[in-house]
Amino acid sequence: MEVTGPNRDLHSGIYGGAVANPVNMLAKMISSLTDENNHITIPGFYDDVAELSEEERHELNKAPFDLNEYQKSLDINEVDGEKGFTTTERTGIRPSLDCNGIWGGYTAEGAKTIIPSKAWAKISMRLVPNQEHHQIARLFEEHFVKIAPPSVKVKVTSLHGGQGYVSPITGKAYRAAGRAIETTFGKKPIPFRSGGSIPIVADFEEILGVKSILLGFGLESDAIHSPNENYPLFNFYKGIETIPYFYRYFTEEFNQ
């Protein structure tokens, strides 16, 4: 998003309190995108969200999760998110909206007292099954433009998107994957949902009419998208061991 106020940076002593500050306006607009219950306020945003039954939610929460360890690993005092859902549910079955970056005005060393001419931000939204990314992008743009005060101008640019996808937990491929992981890791896997953009998986189903099984070997501690992103060698080699077993067990399942 790009928010524009005056046609140039202004002296905040001379113009302060009389001209809208695009950085202030942008911060207020972003803040209004969620309410006091961390519910996204964009009209129509939740219309197509697939709601899980109580039984399905119970099964999802069987996955091992230590809230204290989770908070400790992130150096936070408490978690935050949509009211009425566990942390596992918030990251697995609920959509989200996050500001990835925000900038504008003078940010170099020292002081320069200005009202910036422009401010920018980047926002991403994790979608869940049944949400259509083109529609969500349109709803977001319409809403963001609508909530802008008349003192600023707003431009929204959609960068990219993709459909949500959930691998089926029934069928031969899933059973083969579970057997393979149990063989190499010595533990039976538990179905789990998580965010992560792989848009081509949904395309495989739409165009080819086939389901996909995703065999991932990464950990939350891998610091994905952080400066020290990493991948443990133990999991790397376990992946090399596991995938051939998957092909073996899938063949056995297929021939039964």
N, C-alpha and C positions, 0 to 999 in steps of 0.2 A: 504494500500500500504506500502511496505517496500523498502526503497532506501538504497543501500549499496555503500560506497566509499572505503576507505582504510581498511586494515584488522584489524585495531585497532584504538583507539582514538589517534590523533596526537597532538603534541604541536603546537599551532597556530603561535607561534613566529618563530619556526624553519621551519615549512611546509606551513605556510599561504601564499596564493597567488600562490602556485605551485601544490596543490592537491585539487580536487573538494570537497566542503563541502556538504554532503548529505542533511543537513537541508536547505541550500541555494538553492540547486538544486530542492528539493521537493517543496519549496515555489514558485519557478519560474514555475514549471510544473503545480501546482495547479492554479496559477494565469492565466496561458494561457488557461485554460479550458473555460473561458468566454472572450468575446471581449469587446470593448468599449461601446457597446450597451447592455451589459449583455446577449448576445446571446451565447448559449452553442456551443462550437467550435468542438465538436466531430463529425466527418463525419458520416452522416446517422442518427444522433440522432433525427431529426425532421421529418424524412421521413414518418412516420405513424401517426403523431400527428393529432387528429381530430380537424379540424378548424371549429369554430362556425361562423354562419352567423352574419351580422350586427344586424339583428333583435334579434337573440338569445343573443348577447352581450348586447344589449340595455336592454333586460328583466333582465339579470343577474345583471346589474348595478342599478336596481331599489331597490335592498336590501339596507336598511339604512346603511350609512357609513359616518363617520365624520373623515376626514383626520387629522385635528388638534388634535382631541381627541385620535386618533390612535397613533399619534406621541408622544403625551404627556404621554400616558399610558406606552409607551416603553422607554421614556426618550431619544428620538432621535430627531435630528433637521430636518431631511427629510427622506423620504422613498427612496428605491433604488430597481431597478429591470429592467426587459426586456423593452426596449424602445418600445413605441407604444401601451402599455397596461396599464389599470388602476390597482390600488392595488388589487381590487376585482378580476379582471381578472388574474392578476399574480399569485394569490394564489388559484384560482379556476379552470382555464382552460388551464394554461400553465405549462409545466414541469419545474423543477428546479434542480439545482445541488449545494450542499453545503458541505463544509468541516466540519465534526462534531467534529473533534479533530486532533491535530497535536503535535508531540513530538519528542524529540531526544536530545542527547548531555547532557551537565551538566545543571541541573535546580535546584540544591539545593542552600542553602544559601551561599553567598560569591561568589568569582570568581574562575574559573578554565579554563584557556584559552586553549581550545582544538578545533580541527577539529573532529567532531564526526565520528565514523565509520558507524553509521546507523541513519536513521530517519524514522518515521512512520506517517501515517495519515489515517483517516477514512472518507469516503465520502458517502453521500446518495443522491439519485436522486428521486424526486417526479415525478411519471409518470402519464400520462393522457390516456384516452381511445384510443385504437388501438396500443399503444406501448406495446411491448412484453418484459417482464423483462429479460428473458434469452438472448434475442438478444441485449438489451441495455447493459447488463453486459459484453457481448462479445465485443461490439463496444468500450465500455469504456476501457477494458483491452488492446485491440489492439492499441488503440490510445495512452494510457498512456505509454505503452512500447515503442511505436514508437517515442514519443517526448522526451524520456530520452536521455541525452547526453551520448556519449560513455565512459565518465569518471566515470559513476556510473552504478550499476546494479539495476534492478527493479523487484519486485515480487508483483503481484496483486492477492488477494484472495477475492472471492465473498462470502459474508456471508449469505444473504437471499434476497428474492424478492417476488413480488406479482403483480398481474394484477390490473390496474385501473378499477374502476367501477362507473357508474352513475345510481342512482335509477331512474326509469321512472317516469315522472310527469303526466302521464295519467293513467286511469284505476281505478278500484274499490279500490284497496289497498291505492293508493295515495289519492283519495278522502276521504276515511275513516280516514286516518291519519290527513289530513287537518281539517276535521270536529272535530276530537278529540282534536287537539291542540287549535282550536278556542274555543271549549267549556270550556277548563280549563284555558287557558291563556287570553281569551277574545280578541284575535287578529288573523286575518287570516295569516297563514304562507306564506312566499315567498320562492320559490325554490332557492337554493343556493348550490354552489359547494365549496368543501374544501378538502385539503389533509388530510390523516389519513389512516394508513395501517390496513386494515381488509381483508387480502387476501382470506379468506374463502368465502366471499360474491361472488366473481367472480367464485369460484369453485362451489357454489350452482347452478349458472346459467349454467355453462358448463356441470356439471355432472347430475344435477337433472332437468335442463331445466326450472327453475323457477326464477322469478324476486324477488328482495328483496327490502323492504322498511326499511330504517334505521331511527328510532326514537331516536334522541339524545337530551339530555337536558343540555349539558355542555355549558360553556361560554368561550370566549377568555381570560377572567380574571382568569380562573382556573389554570393558570401557569402549563400547561401540560408539563411533562418532566423536570420541574424546581424543585429545592430543596423544595419549598413550594407549591407543587401541592395540589390543594384543590377542593372541590365540595360543592357548596352552598346547605344548607338544604332545602331552598325554592324550588330549582329546583328538588331536590331529591323527595320531597313530591309531587310536581307537576307531576313528572314522574309517580309516583304511581297512581295518579288520572287519568292521560291521557291514559295509556295503556289499562285499562279496557274499556274506551270509544272507543278506536280503535277497539277492538274486537267486541263491540256492533255495531258500525257503519259499520264495514266490513261485518258482518252478514247481516245487512240491505241492503247494496250495493249488496251483493252476491245473495240475495233472490229477488231482483227487476227484 
